[in-house]
Amino acid sequence: MEQGLFQSQKLSQDLVMAPQQIQSLEILLLPILELQQKISQEIEINPTLEVTGGGEELVGDMLSENLPGSPTDDQLAGEAAARDESMISLISVDPNWKDRAGGNSSDADAKRQHFFDSLTEETTLQDYLIEQLRTYEIEEQYYDLAEQLIGSIDEMGYLRTHLADLAIICSADIKDVKKVLEIIQSFEPVGIGARDLQECMCIQLKKKNMENTLEYKIVSKHLEMVQKNHIPQLAKKLHVTPNKIYEALKVIQTLNPYPGSSISSKSVQYAVPETEIYEDGDEIKVKALKDHLPSLRISQHYLDILENPETKPEVRKYIREKITSSKMLMRSLDHRESTILRITRVIADIQHDFFKFGVDSMRPLTMQQVADEIGVHETTVSRAINQKYVQTPKGLYSFKYFFNSGYTSSTGEVVTSLSIKNKIHELICEEDHKKPLADQELVDYLNEQGFQIARRTVAKYREEQGIPSSHLRRSY
């Protein structure tokens, strides 16, 4: 067969998402605070959208800040030019638009000011270290290098970047990097800037003038033997009794393995409920919470311009495009609210006993079950519950809290993975700290209760709760 380049035609079916579908999915995924920002941005570029209530102090007033007085024709023309240069001499906005869009009422100003006054920003670990650096008499040539080192320290207080890499990045000599690191390691909290757990504990022991002690010798040279619980072998190697080792380990246990955790290094996350599950007598009901989002409508002023037969074709086309965009946004918001509310109803029905009796009454639930119930795809449910919260009689919960796999006991009892985690936690809380329960012992207990669970699953559930292994839980 002759080889070469040829042209040919063929028919095929492809799934192409419409712009409205893309926007709807994007809005469904956004948590409520990010959605507020998106709506504010849309209002700024779309003059046909108006805020009629709900969330005006968060959105409407942001617009009013740019319109402090009654707008003049020149101001309006300038705003129109920013939106579309071709419309600079064609659009005229109603001077009373600001009043319909929310305006600057004294109550709205007070609410908005209270909202911003209530927001606090915690000092990050890097900020805390930089403050100490500024008071330290460090040579000017090393200051930028010190800032780079501080910026490389993670939230737990460890320097995970190799010193040779930092030397290359900062065009510095490796000796200078080590010198500056020693300075940073002298800062508070003690142990900051360590490259691993061993160095972290050594720094803390040095700070206590314990370099010539048994504790320092164990940490600096024999930490691995401690982790393996080889206490008799270690005692023989160091020519001391096992009791001396146990006494030293009590001191070592007082050291902080995560020095950076004492200083907040994460921005504050705000949980705002989307819906509410509440009790009405013996019934469990749900409702949407709309206080945090503005109510939107199409501006009547632009509708009148569109219907005016004297309106120029260019203006008519521009307004139609903006109104279409406004309708798409409002339909997407309605779809988002409807989807989240339907998911909440399913959760309220299936987890009815949880709201009455607590976590032990929670039933297994998967996203696929909810998707089948409300007639959508499983990925839609996943998007709808992402980073979203629901207010319940038991408190504020993430939607994901109610989705758990299930286990059936030999007696036919069905419990969630969350209940199994609670059982594991209770067993560990009640254990003898001198003889903590190993994962296999936890498995044996659960098997006696009729739940066949693998040891690796028990280990996974234990680690998810931040509980260390039995070796590290042992008290000497």
Secondary structure as the mmCIF struct_conf table of DSSP 4:
data_model
#
loop_
_struct_conf.conf_type_id
_struct_conf.id
_struct_conf.beg_label_comp_id
_struct_conf.beg_label_asym_id
_struct_conf.beg_label_seq_id
_struct_conf.end_label_comp_id
_struct_conf.end_label_asym_id
_struct_conf.end_label_seq_id
BEND BEND1 GLY A 4 GLY A 4
HELX_RH_AL_P HELX_RH_AL_P1 PRO A 19 LEU A 29
BEND BEND2 LEU A 30 LEU A 30
HELX_RH_AL_P HELX_RH_AL_P2 ILE A 32 ILE A 45
TURN_TY1_P TURN_TY1_P1 PRO A 47 THR A 48
STRN STRN1 LEU A 49 GLY A 53
BEND BEND3 GLY A 54 GLY A 55
TURN_TY1_P TURN_TY1_P2 GLU A 56 VAL A 59
HELX_RH_AL_P HELX_RH_AL_P3 GLY A 60 SER A 64
TURN_TY1_P TURN_TY1_P3 GLU A 65 ASN A 66
BEND BEND4 GLY A 69 GLY A 69
HELX_LH_PP_P HELX_LH_PP_P1 SER A 70 THR A 72
HELX_RH_AL_P HELX_RH_AL_P4 ASP A 73 ARG A 83
HELX_RH_3T_P HELX_RH_3T_P1 GLU A 85 MET A 87
TURN_TY1_P TURN_TY1_P4 ILE A 88 LEU A 90
TURN_TY1_P TURN_TY1_P5 PRO A 95 ASN A 96
HELX_RH_AL_P HELX_RH_AL_P5 TRP A 97 ARG A 100
TURN_TY1_P TURN_TY1_P6 ALA A 101 GLY A 102
HELX_RH_AL_P HELX_RH_AL_P6 SER A 106 SER A 118
HELX_LH_PP_P HELX_LH_PP_P2 GLU A 122 THR A 124
HELX_RH_AL_P HELX_RH_AL_P7 LEU A 125 THR A 135
BEND BEND5 TYR A 136 TYR A 136
HELX_RH_AL_P HELX_RH_AL_P8 GLU A 140 GLY A 151
TURN_TY1_P TURN_TY1_P7 SER A 152 SER A 152
STRN STRN2 ILE A 153 ILE A 153
TURN_TY1_P TURN_TY1_P8 GLU A 155 MET A 156
BEND BEND6 GLY A 157 GLY A 157
STRN STRN3 TYR A 158 LEU A 159
BEND BEND7 THR A 161 THR A 161
HELX_RH_AL_P HELX_RH_AL_P9 LEU A 163 ILE A 169
TURN_TY1_P TURN_TY1_P9 CYS A 170 SER A 171
HELX_RH_AL_P HELX_RH_AL_P10 ILE A 174 ILE A 184
TURN_TY1_P TURN_TY1_P10 GLN A 185 SER A 186
BEND BEND8 PHE A 187 PRO A 189
TURN_TY1_P TURN_TY1_P11 VAL A 190 GLY A 193
STRN STRN4 ALA A 194 ALA A 194
BEND BEND9 ARG A 195 ASP A 196
HELX_RH_AL_P HELX_RH_AL_P11 LEU A 197 LYS A 207
TURN_TY1_P TURN_TY1_P12 LYS A 208 ASN A 209
TURN_TY1_P TURN_TY1_P13 GLU A 211 ASN A 212
BEND BEND10 THR A 213 THR A 213
HELX_RH_AL_P HELX_RH_AL_P12 LEU A 214 LYS A 221
HELX_RH_AL_P HELX_RH_AL_P13 LEU A 223 GLN A 227
TURN_TY1_P TURN_TY1_P14 LYS A 228 ASN A 229
HELX_RH_AL_P HELX_RH_AL_P14 ILE A 231 LEU A 238
TURN_TY1_P TURN_TY1_P15 HIS A 239 HIS A 239
BEND BEND11 VAL A 240 VAL A 240
HELX_RH_AL_P HELX_RH_AL_P15 PRO A 242 ILE A 252
TURN_TY1_P TURN_TY1_P16 GLN A 253 THR A 254
BEND BEND12 LEU A 255 LEU A 255
BEND BEND13 PRO A 257 PRO A 257
HELX_RH_3T_P HELX_RH_3T_P2 PRO A 259 SER A 262
BEND BEND14 ILE A 263 ILE A 263
BEND BEND15 LYS A 266 LYS A 266
HELX_LH_PP_P HELX_LH_PP_P3 SER A 267 TYR A 270
STRN STRN5 PRO A 273 ASP A 280
TURN_TY1_P TURN_TY1_P17 GLY A 281 ASP A 282
STRN STRN6 GLU A 283 ALA A 288
TURN_TY1_P TURN_TY1_P18 ASP A 291 HIS A 292
BEND BEND16 LEU A 293 LEU A 293
STRN STRN7 SER A 295 ILE A 298
HELX_RH_AL_P HELX_RH_AL_P16 GLN A 300 GLU A 307
TURN_TY1_P TURN_TY1_P19 PRO A 309 GLU A 310
BEND BEND17 THR A 311 THR A 311
HELX_RH_AL_P HELX_RH_AL_P17 PRO A 313 ILE A 350
TURN_TY1_P TURN_TY1_P20 GLN A 351 GLN A 351
HELX_RH_AL_P HELX_RH_AL_P18 HIS A 352 PHE A 357
HELX_RH_3T_P HELX_RH_3T_P3 VAL A 359 SER A 361
HELX_LH_PP_P HELX_LH_PP_P4 MET A 362 PRO A 364
STRN STRN8 LEU A 365 LEU A 365
HELX_RH_AL_P HELX_RH_AL_P19 MET A 367 ILE A 374
TURN_TY1_P TURN_TY1_P21 GLY A 375 GLY A 375
BEND BEND18 VAL A 376 VAL A 376
HELX_RH_AL_P HELX_RH_AL_P20 GLU A 378 ILE A 385
TURN_TY1_P TURN_TY1_P22 ASN A 386 GLN A 387
STRN STRN9 TYR A 389 THR A 392
TURN_TY1_P TURN_TY1_P23 PRO A 393 LYS A 394
STRN STRN10 GLY A 395 SER A 398
HELX_RH_3T_P HELX_RH_3T_P4 PHE A 399 PHE A 402
STRN STRN11 ASN A 404 ASN A 404
STRN STRN12 GLY A 406 THR A 408
TURN_TY1_P TURN_TY1_P24 SER A 410 THR A 411
BEND BEND19 GLY A 412 GLY A 412
STRN STRN13 VAL A 414 THR A 416
HELX_RH_AL_P HELX_RH_AL_P21 SER A 417 CYS A 429
TURN_TY1_P TURN_TY1_P25 GLU A 430 GLU A 430
BEND BEND20 GLU A 431 GLU A 431
TURN_TY1_P TURN_TY1_P26 HIS A 433 LYS A 434
BEND BEND21 LYS A 435 LYS A 435
HELX_LH_PP_P HELX_LH_PP_P5 PRO A 436 ALA A 438
HELX_RH_AL_P HELX_RH_AL_P22 ASP A 439 GLU A 448
TURN_TY1_P TURN_TY1_P27 GLN A 449 GLY A 450
HELX_RH_AL_P HELX_RH_AL_P23 ARG A 455 GLU A 464
TURN_TY1_P TURN_TY1_P28 GLN A 465 GLY A 466
HELX_LH_PP_P HELX_LH_PP_P6 ILE A 467 SER A 469
HELX_RH_AL_P HELX_RH_AL_P24 SER A 470 ARG A 473
#
